[in-house]
Amino acid sequence: MDYEQTLADARELNHHLEVLVFGVLRGLALAGADEASVEAVQKTLDRWFPEIGTETGQALADVIETRLHELHERGAFDDAVKLVGRMSMIEAHIAHDALAESGVATRLRHETLPATDFPEPPNQVELWIKPRDLARGKRVLAEMAQKADETVACPSCGESNPANFSTCWNCNAALGD
């Protein structure tokens, strides 16, 4: 999605509330929201229109333009590919951290979905990366999966720990490399 084109499209709209809706819906698209979610948000905004005054609407439109600029600065309009999806929030953050340590920049999508299905929230978080990092990202995730199957004994208490742990789950001692 092109930042300059997005900004130009928003400025072509005649009314500040149109700009507001455009910005919100474009943001949802950037976050990877499905069509049903986008439609639901649009219907909600349409119901709110009569209650939003001109001054408030203009202020909201200004905020949306600022947020679009911030997204642009963070690279949200750059090409990205989905590395992996359908992860829990915890799995996604563990993978995100491992990829970051390997120099692969990632973006999480759907991480703010409500976890109302506690104790088993839906596994819908996705990791997105730049196309140039795809091979390295897959390699890092494969190494993580391999290490998850291996175990190491704690030098302090002897307890068995997954090889990807840096401290013992039992006594908190350092496991070393």
Rosetta blueprint (number, residue, H / E / L):
1 M L
2 D L
3 Y H
4 E H
5 Q H
6 T H
7 L H
8 A H
9 D H
10 A H
11 R H
12 E L
13 L L
14 N L
15 H L
16 H H
17 L H
18 E H
19 V H
20 L H
21 V H
22 F H
23 G H
24 V H
25 L H
26 R H
27 G H
28 L H
29 A H
30 L H
31 A L
32 G L
33 A L
34 D L
35 E H
36 A H
37 S H
38 V H
39 E H
40 A H
41 V H
42 Q H
43 K H
44 T H
45 L H
46 D H
47 R H
48 W H
49 F H
50 P H
51 E H
52 I L
53 G L
54 T H
55 E H
56 T H
57 G H
58 Q H
59 A H
60 L H
61 A H
62 D H
63 V H
64 I H
65 E H
66 T H
67 R H
68 L H
69 H H
70 E H
71 L H
72 H H
73 E H
74 R L
75 G L
76 A L
77 F L
78 D L
79 D L
80 A L
81 V E
82 K E
83 L E
84 V E
85 G E
86 R E
87 M E
88 S L
89 M H
90 I H
91 E H
92 A H
93 H H
94 I H
95 A H
96 H H
97 D H
98 A H
99 L H
100 A H
101 E H
102 S L
103 G L
104 V L
105 A L
106 T E
107 R E
108 L E
109 R E
110 H L
111 E L
112 T L
113 L L
114 P L
115 A L
116 T L
117 D L
118 F L
119 P L
120 E L
121 P L
122 P L
123 N L
124 Q L
125 V E
126 E E
127 L E
128 W E
129 I E
130 K L
131 P H
132 R H
133 D H
134 L H
135 A H
136 R H
137 G H
138 K H
139 R H
140 V H
141 L H
142 A H
143 E H
144 M H
145 A H
146 Q H
147 K H
148 A H
149 D H
150 E L
151 T E
152 V E
153 A E
154 C L
155 P L
156 S L
157 C L
158 G L
159 E L
160 S E
161 N E
162 P E
163 A L
164 N L
165 F L
166 S L
167 T E
168 C L
169 W L
170 N L
171 C L
172 N L
173 A L
174 A E
175 L L
176 G L
177 D L
